[in-house]
């Protein structure tokens, strides 16, 4: 880093400001309150942080790429001066983080200093694309981490170092949604969904009957719903934590595999936990009051309704050609929804957006030769992001 950055980090108040902005973007008034300074003092120090901090188009102050790198180096240096419990000599230990990013420059610094890096009890770990397999030798251990995002060519090297990691993925949409929830909305509720259940035993393994309509309730744990013969396998702490009847499944703190075929309509109620959803449907109604839903859906003409109230819904919706009107209704009240739509070129699109204390981004309308997808998106204290591209 050059002298300007060293000068910026020389003052403890500026270091505190970087740490706060590393958690999530903040308004000017928030920084004043949390740093305990008046407006002229804050303005002076923000000028000193020019290049590391910027004001975005929503009026929030946020770290630049250089600022994030400076924060990583600063955290590493502070960690070196104050080893965490369990850290050996020459180790850098990172724990209790919402989001931690590791890039080439950081790993090269650790290697030059002869240090090993351990990461544990962290929600999201991102390994940047400029990292080489050789540099990953510096990364000694990844443990108790919810999601690790790594480029496809690095995944085998990362997985070899991972212990009690729920997911190693190169899919950006789920990770970006969780980061969005943590850094912008400032809450960690969805990330608790990834905690692994312990002491589970099999309480059900058998067929699952339905008449084309299925209801699933999830309150903690992990549930995977995918295409396949109609069957359910559940592992829970107690047999009473799992209930199954024709067309309905309820799980609390369980690990469930549910395969379905011939389903037209799915009602999903998630109060906590992690749900991975990969199906073809005509109708979806999802209410996410806690936890996370990661969806990959094939759709046609029909209706999709997603409500996130304290939870997060991320997904790819792939539409096949259809005639007439299909609906997509999205509401975020304290939660986050991030959708990527794939539409046939001859399907039109209309969008209506409303933001009351929240953030909404919808795709541009376009005419259609056959069918039309009508989008309604509302955010009240939450965030909705919907993007569209041709299938």
Secondary structure, DSSP 8 states (H G I E B T S, - for coil): --HHHHHHHSSHHHHHHHHHHHHS-B-HHHHHHHHT--HHHHHHHHHHTBTTEEE-TTS-EEE-HHHHHHHHHHHHHHHHHS--TT--TTEEEEEEEEEEEE-HHHHHHHHHTT-EEEEEEEEEEEE-TT--TTGGGGEEEEEEEEEEE--GGGHHHHHHHEEEEEEEE--HHHHHHHHHIIIII---GGGGGG----S-EEEEEEE---SSEEEEEEEEEEEEEEESSSEEEEEESSGGGEEEETTEEEEEEEEEEEEESS--EEEEEEEEEEEEEEEEEEEEEEEESSSEEEEEEEEEEEEEEEEESSSEEEEEEEE---SEEEEEEEEESSSEEEEEEEE-TT-EEEEEEEESSSEEE----B--SSEEEEEEEEESSSEEEEEEEE-
